[in-house]
Amino acid sequence: MTPFTRRAFILSAASLCLVPPALAAQKRVSTGADGVALQGYDTRAYWDDAMARKGSDTHQVDWNGVPWHFSTKAEAEIFAASPARFAPQFGGFCTRAMSFKKVVDGDPEVWRIFEGKLYLFAQPKGGKAFDKSATPMIAKAQAHWDSLG
């Protein structure tokens, strides 16, 4: 192996180590296979109805690079006026997993509102752990989220 090809090989191999964090940083909103935020759930329903409810592409708002679905035109308009207020924390990724430095899609059916913010979890046990120690979990999750870029 010549010095040039050896150097190219080493640089290529080293750059592969950077791929997972770079991909995580690019995907700032959890989406379903169809590319819709929150797997198509209406993020406003958590506040209005205290329940998870599917939205419709009839009432869609594009925000943060992805479409968000809502159950009514009014819900879509409220979200569009203040999306950061109603969007889930950590892009809808699981808060508990994020606190363990992992990026895992949240399940829109497993959620909590705490201090006026929406948090999603991959599994019910994540929500139960959150109920016991929300503030420390949020702090750890926020630190990891911020490190993703």
Number of C-alpha atoms within 10 A of each C-alpha: 7 7 8 9 10 11 12 12 13 11 11 11 11 11 10 9 10 10 11 9 13 12 11 16 16 10 13 18 24 23 21 13 8 9 15 20 26 28 21 23 23 28 29 27 18 19 14 9 9 12 16 18 18 16 23 16 13 12 18 23 18 13 15 13 12 16 18 28 27 25 21 15 15 12 19 23 15 13 21 16 9 10 17 13 14 19 22 25 20 23 21 27 27 29 33 28 21 22 19 12 17 16 23 17 22 27 20 27 17 19 26 20 13 12 6 10 14 20 25 27 26 21 17 14 12 18 20 15 12 21 13 10 10 16 12 12 19 19 12 17 24 17 13 19 23 10 11 16 11
